[in-house]
Amino acid sequence: MAMFIRVDIDPALQQDPALAKRVAEVCPVDIFKVVDARLETVEANLDECTLCDLCTIAAPGKISVVKLYR
Amino acid sequence: MRFYEFESKQILAKAGIPLPKSHFCKTPDQAAAAAFEVGGPVVIKSQVLSGGRMKAGGVKFADSPGEAAEHARAILALPISNLMPVGVLVEEKRAIAQEYYAAVTWDGRAKKAVIIFSDMGGIDIEEVAEKHPEHISRTHFSASRPFSDYIAKNAVAGVGVTGNDLNALTRIVAGLARVFLERDMTLAEINPIGKLEDGSIIALDAHMDMESEAARQHLDLLKELGVGPEEKRQARPPTQFEIDAERVDSADTRGVAGNLTEFDGNLGLIIGAGGGSLTLFDAVRAAGGKPANYCEIGGNPSVSKAANLTKLICAQPGVEKIAVMMNVVSNTRVDIVARGVVKGCIEAGFDPAEKIAIFRIPGSWEDEGFAILKKYGVPYVDRSVSMDEAARMAVENTKKKA
């Protein structure tokens, strides 16, 4: 269970399989995976998030990284 | 990585250092054959990675092959410091007129290599240093420049050796220093160097310790000596705690969170940063603390790696609290380590606010790290608190709440 990081995915992103794939590819710590053309988070990896913002840059406005400790 | 005496002597032989005739044997029969081949009185020496062999009965003298076999049988069955010998060294016994000591090692304070030489060999060099300091020379030299025999000569002459002995000993000490430099040793020691009654000078016993991290650079030598790539050759076999920590470290290539050594104290340590781990370990002891372990963390380990190490340390019997301390870090993120240790405590069933005696890692992403610690009530300090002071606080906190 992730304790420090939550990632919210805008439902609109799921309409774009290519963007979903791109977001999964840019994450250096494998927080995302694509299942049936839908972007999902990998629960076990969420706390490994390095706050690099590559996902939010790849999908502007469609990914939110929430610091649960703030 | 430590070498047995017989291996150390093979290394010295390759460097051209004169040695007595000897044979490594694994059975009493081999020892008898070796004694026959040597052809005279022999000494049978336990091959074990421990000092104190003579006192423990691991060194015996024999005048015949039969006696050599008998002694070998006894020595092969004799544990020394809980270690069983891998064999015995059957070596010609020589009449010694004078014993010397030579070692090359690192002087951490001088940040240079140093030759330690004494004309009182064969006994504990620390005892000589204490009782007869005038019989020891210490000669520092740069490891980044070509080694000159002149440095070795100065080391030997430093205790008043002259003439032929000076020349012969210079060759041995220079050879030892070159082995030290070329083979990345942390210690290359010959004790004693014996001057025989015929005037010749040979190395009678040797101890070599190679920097473990450099072992991969010397696979040729290790292969020649028959040392397997999996052999660690530490001072003692690893404990289960240490083996488990090694598994934690090797399971994830991100950063370092391991190299753990177990002690019997009550304060678990998660420490590191470019020599900071050694400094902090000493600081804890200087403050009256009892470390449960030494370890190294750094190079940006993953959250899960730091968490697994934390869980492992928290689970050790006798560990009351843990201290998470580093020097100012640039290559390790404070927030990632903070997440790891907090998560590890919680997954081990402890409240991080109670279990962590102090968190002192200033550096990259410290604001994020401190926010995490604040949320979980973990006591933390920034770089305005020295490592010594943080160690003292950890010890006090452990005593107070234990």
Interface residues (C-beta under 8 A of the other chain):
Chain A: M3 F4 V29 D47 E48 T50 L51 K67 Y69 R70
Chain B: S302 V303 S304 R333 D335 I336 R339 V342 K343 I346 E368 A371 I372 K375 Y376
